[in-house]
Amino acid sequence: MNSEIPTQAKQKSKIFETVLSSPGVAEKCKINLMLSRQNIILLSRLIEAGLLTDKKSFDDEIITAIPKESLTELRTVHEEILHKTGLTEFYERLKLL
């Protein structure tokens, strides 16, 4: 068996953790996105499915390195983009299908 693969994953995770702790990376940035409601729904689902659920649908060494504070901020982004576009109720009903 190749024992190098888990080592590579750990190395990638450590590199990403280092990048996330670099000076200035935690500073807030304002971005202006112009997305269709269709893409907002898709983005919300990607955030929720990829990061905000307890069951991880895929294994990714970068995502496993994300700090809890970043997950909290992404949860807020997820909720905010749905709220600002008036899609919160629609999105919740869509998930029930």
Helices and strands as residue ranges (DSSP letters): H 4-20, H 37-47, I 48-52, G 63-65, H 68-84, H 88-96
